[in-house]
């Protein structure tokens, strides 16, 4: 968690341009920070973009449509490319499991499905669980 008062103090003391980075998880937080630090013009959003890949559209005020369809397409592209370039199925699973530790936060799904992903040992079991998430889950971010 960012020490916001410490950041504010350091930003005021800096003779150099300052970029804000940390805990921007949604558009509301971004706008609140932007209001608090009007002199900052550079913002960094990291892992929150994996939790909610639509955060940039939300900040721009764009309407985010077809989230599940778009996430499914993103997932399929990423999964397919990992399968092409990584040496073994275990490397593919490790990468995809990491993605779901973030992406899973934006779905209303049973925790059992995320647990199944984390414990899966085969690509077939992984694919079956992911299909369940896309079929049963609701996008909430």
URCORSUL-V410995 format. One record per pair of residues at least 12 apart in sequence whose ideal C-beta (glycine too) atoms are under 10 Angstrom apart, sorted by sequence separation. I is the first residue (numbers start at 1). J is the second residue. If there is no record, write none. Layout:
I:J
I:J
This chain:
52:64
80:92
82:94
83:95
116:128
117:129
7:20
20:33
30:43
54:67
79:92
82:95
83:96
100:113
101:114
104:117
116:129
117:130
7:21
20:34
45:59
53:67
78:92
81:95
82:96
100:114
104:118
115:129
116:130
7:22
30:45
52:67
114:129
117:132
4:20
20:36
29:45
43:59
54:70
79:95
101:117
113:129
116:132
117:133
20:37
53:70
54:71
78:95
79:96
82:99
97:114
100:117
101:118
112:129
113:130
116:133
2:20
4:22
30:48
53:71
78:96
99:117
100:118
2:21
3:22
4:23
18:37
24:43
29:48
113:132
114:133
2:22
20:40
24:44
25:45
79:99
97:117
98:118
112:132
113:133
1:22
2:23
18:39
19:40
20:41
21:42
24:45
53:74
75:96
78:99
96:117
97:118
1:23
2:24
17:39
18:40
19:41
20:42
21:43
22:44
23:45
24:46
25:47
26:48
97:119
110:132
17:40
18:41
19:42
20:43
21:44
22:45
23:46
25:48
97:120
109:132
110:133
113:136
17:41
18:42
19:43
20:44
21:45
22:46
24:48
25:49
75:99
93:117
96:120
109:133
113:137
12:37
17:42
19:44
20:45
21:46
23:48
24:49
26:51
27:52
30:55
34:59
74:99
75:100
93:118
109:134
7:33
11:37
22:48
25:51
26:52
29:55
30:56
100:126
107:133
109:135
110:136
12:39
25:52
27:54
93:120
96:123
107:134
109:136
110:137
8:36
11:39
27:55
30:58
31:59
75:103
93:121
108:136
109:137
4:33
7:36
8:37
11:40
26:55
27:56
30:59
74:103
93:122
97:126
100:129
104:133
107:136
108:137
109:138
7:37
25:55
27:57
28:58
29:59
93:123
96:126
100:130
103:133
107:137
108:138
2:33
24:55
27:58
28:59
90:121
92:123
96:127
106:137
107:138
108:139
109:140
4:36
26:58
27:59
71:103
89:121
90:122
93:125
106:138
107:139
108:140
4:37
7:40
26:59
27:60
89:122
90:123
93:126
100:133
104:137
106:139
107:140
27:61
89:123
92:126
96:130
106:140
107:141
24:59
71:106
89:124
105:140
106:141
71:107
105:141
89:126
103:141
67:106
68:107
67:107
83:123
79:123
79:126
50:98
79:127
50:99
53:102
50:100
51:101
52:102
53:103
50:101
51:102
52:103
55:106
79:130
50:102
51:103
54:106
49:102
50:103
51:104
52:105
53:106
47:101
48:102
51:105
52:106
76:130
47:102
50:105
51:106
75:130
50:106
48:105
72:130
75:133
72:131
75:134
72:133
71:133
72:134
71:134
68:133
69:134
68:134
71:137
68:135
71:139
68:137
70:139
68:138
69:139
71:141
67:138
68:139
67:139
66:139
67:140
67:141
64:139
64:141
25:105
58:141
54:139
55:141
52:139
54:141
52:140
53:141
52:141
51:141
48:141
26:141
25:141
